[in-house]
Amino acid sequence: MSYGDMLLRGRSASGIPAQIADRLADRAQVPLGDGEDKDNRAQAAGALLGYAIGLGAGAAYGLLRYRRPALPIWLAGPLLGAAAMAGADAPATALRLTDPTSWSPTSWASDVVPHLAYGLTTAAAYRAMG
């Protein structure tokens, strides 16, 4: 969804994931290198953090779903999306890389829509697997 939005609106990818990765690496004293190498590693690490958030939210949902009655997709999807969105936005906010209270409606939509799509897709996939 994010790439579709980028294509439609001609916008670039967010630099926030790379900034999160850079700050976390710095705090953990993990060198990312210098110059272009550092930028490239931060971008890659930021993308991997996004995958980890999505996989973690999906795995947590799978474990909960295994132990509790399944929620309907229309409820589970938004909850999963909100969990993934919180997992992505909380570190950026805590590191003061963004302030969600200052976001425009378009910025909110650019964040909410792909996370909602993730949540609905994940919930539907779990439902399809039984």
C-alpha positions as CSV (number, residue, x, y, z in Angstrom):
1,M,0.0,0.0,0.0
2,S,2.8,2.4,0.9
3,Y,4.5,1.9,-2.5
4,G,1.1,2.4,-4.3
5,D,0.7,5.7,-2.4
6,M,4.2,6.7,-3.3
7,L,3.5,6.0,-7.0
8,L,0.1,7.8,-7.0
9,R,1.3,10.9,-5.2
10,G,4.9,10.9,-6.4
11,R,6.2,11.0,-2.9
12,S,9.5,9.6,-1.6
13,A,9.8,6.9,1.0
14,S,9.9,8.0,4.6
15,G,13.3,8.5,6.1
16,I,12.0,7.8,9.6
17,P,12.8,4.0,9.6
18,A,16.4,4.7,8.7
19,Q,16.6,7.4,11.4
20,I,15.2,5.0,14.0
21,A,17.8,2.4,13.0
22,D,20.6,4.9,13.1
23,R,19.6,6.2,16.5
24,L,19.2,2.7,17.9
25,A,22.5,1.5,16.5
26,D,24.2,4.6,18.0
27,R,22.6,3.9,21.4
28,A,23.6,0.2,21.2
29,Q,27.1,1.3,20.1
30,V,26.8,-0.7,16.9
31,P,28.7,1.1,14.2
32,L,27.0,1.3,10.8
33,G,30.0,2.7,9.0
34,D,30.5,6.1,7.5
35,G,29.1,8.2,4.7
36,E,27.0,6.4,2.0
37,D,27.7,3.0,3.6
38,K,26.2,4.2,6.9
39,D,23.1,5.7,5.1
40,N,22.6,2.4,3.1
41,R,22.9,0.3,6.2
42,A,20.5,2.5,8.2
43,Q,18.0,2.3,5.3
44,A,18.3,-1.5,5.2
45,A,18.1,-1.8,9.0
46,G,15.0,0.5,9.1
47,A,13.3,-1.7,6.5
48,L,14.2,-4.9,8.5
49,L,12.8,-3.3,11.6
50,G,9.5,-2.8,9.7
51,Y,9.5,-6.4,8.7
52,A,10.2,-7.4,12.3
53,I,7.3,-5.3,13.6
54,G,4.9,-6.9,11.1
55,L,6.2,-10.5,11.7
56,G,6.0,-9.9,15.5
57,A,2.5,-8.6,15.4
58,G,1.4,-11.4,13.2
59,A,3.1,-14.0,15.4
60,A,1.6,-12.6,18.5
61,Y,-1.9,-12.6,16.9
62,G,-1.3,-16.2,15.8
63,L,-0.5,-17.2,19.4
64,L,-3.4,-15.3,20.8
65,R,-5.8,-16.7,18.2
66,Y,-4.6,-20.2,19.0
67,R,-5.5,-19.8,22.7
68,R,-8.7,-17.8,22.3
69,P,-11.8,-17.8,20.1
70,A,-11.1,-16.0,16.8
71,L,-12.3,-12.5,16.5
72,P,-14.2,-11.6,13.3
73,I,-11.9,-10.2,10.6
74,W,-13.6,-6.8,10.7
75,L,-12.4,-6.5,14.3
76,A,-9.2,-8.4,14.3
77,G,-7.9,-6.6,11.2
78,P,-8.0,-3.0,12.6
79,L,-6.7,-4.3,16.0
80,L,-3.7,-5.9,14.3
81,G,-3.2,-2.8,12.1
82,A,-3.2,-0.6,15.2
83,A,-0.7,-2.9,17.0
84,A,1.6,-2.7,14.0
85,M,1.2,1.0,13.7
86,A,1.9,1.5,17.4
87,G,5.0,-0.7,17.0
88,A,6.2,1.4,14.1
89,D,5.3,4.9,15.4
90,A,6.1,4.5,19.2
91,P,9.9,4.3,18.7
92,A,9.9,7.2,16.3
93,T,7.9,9.3,18.7
94,A,10.0,8.2,21.7
95,L,13.1,9.1,19.9
96,R,11.5,12.5,19.0
97,L,11.9,11.9,15.3
98,T,8.2,12.6,14.7
99,D,5.2,14.1,16.6
100,P,1.9,12.5,15.6
101,T,0.0,15.5,17.1
102,S,1.4,17.6,14.3
103,W,0.5,15.3,11.4
104,S,-1.8,16.4,8.7
105,P,-4.8,14.3,7.7
106,T,-2.9,13.2,4.7
107,S,0.0,12.1,6.8
108,W,-2.4,10.1,9.1
109,A,-4.0,8.5,6.1
110,S,-0.5,7.5,4.7
111,D,0.2,5.8,8.0
112,V,-3.3,4.3,8.9
113,V,-4.3,2.9,5.5
114,P,-1.3,0.5,4.9
115,H,-1.4,-0.7,8.6
116,L,-5.1,-1.3,8.2
117,A,-4.5,-3.3,5.0
118,Y,-1.8,-5.3,6.8
119,G,-4.1,-6.1,9.7
120,L,-7.0,-7.1,7.5
121,T,-4.8,-9.2,5.3
122,T,-3.1,-10.9,8.2
123,A,-6.4,-11.6,9.9
124,A,-7.9,-13.0,6.7
125,A,-4.8,-15.2,6.1
126,Y,-5.1,-16.7,9.6
127,R,-8.8,-17.3,9.1
128,A,-8.1,-19.0,5.7
129,M,-5.6,-21.3,7.4
130,G,-8.2,-22.4,9.9
